[in-house]
Amino acid sequence: MLAEDSVLLREGLIGLLDRCGHQVVAAVGDAEALLVAVEEHSPDIVVTDVRMPPGFHDEGLHAAVRLRERRPGLPVLVLSQYVQREYASELLDSGDGTGVGYLLKDRVGQVEQFVDALCEVADGGTVVDPEVVRQLLRRRRDPLQRLTPREREVLALIAEGKSNGAIARELVVSEAAVGKHIGGILTKLDLPPAEETHRRVLAVLAYLRA
């Protein structure tokens, strides 16, 4: 299910997804039509822009939040030029934090990158552009009381997409020490068992929700 007000981009995405073996069951140009179409077609995933008619403010993202409230298990991928902070946090916090993504159009460098993100979200994964994370992090003050200052520092670097090795170099500690800090973070956040990469994403989302 595709919601994009730009006709050229909408048609381009339809063609791209078709070539990659995905069927677009409906493509609409405004948020209200998106809500109606989802009820009609029950898609496997929704891809939507943020700013759509009539106000071109946050209609698409607001609709995505409403859809996740109605259907917590519905995968939603937001593809936008903007970070709309108010509803971005709500979207990432909807359901159990899985099956959701927020990518910035200008930062999707390759077709494969977009298609991979689409498939990951459709399969229940979580994909968040590092710039979205950075902008949301700026709004948070002392979000997780249970974490030590060093653990919060490590979590902030995870949110920037850094590997354990990169974190170790930046903090001038060993990778083993970084691994120990990450283990403490995951334990203190009471995250459910999952593949390690996904648990790291869930840790960042927990940081944003706090």
Protein Blocks (a to p, Z undefined) as FASTA:
>chain_A
ZZdfblklmmmmmmmmmmnopacfbdcfbfklmmmmmmmnopabdcddfbdcfklpmmmm
mmmmmmmmmmmmlccddddfbdcfklmmmmmmgcjhpaiacddfklmmbfklmmmmmmmm
mnopacddfklmmmmmmmpghkblmbcfklmmmmmmmmnopafklmmmmnopafklmmmm
mmmmmmmnopacddfklmmmmmmmmmmmZZ
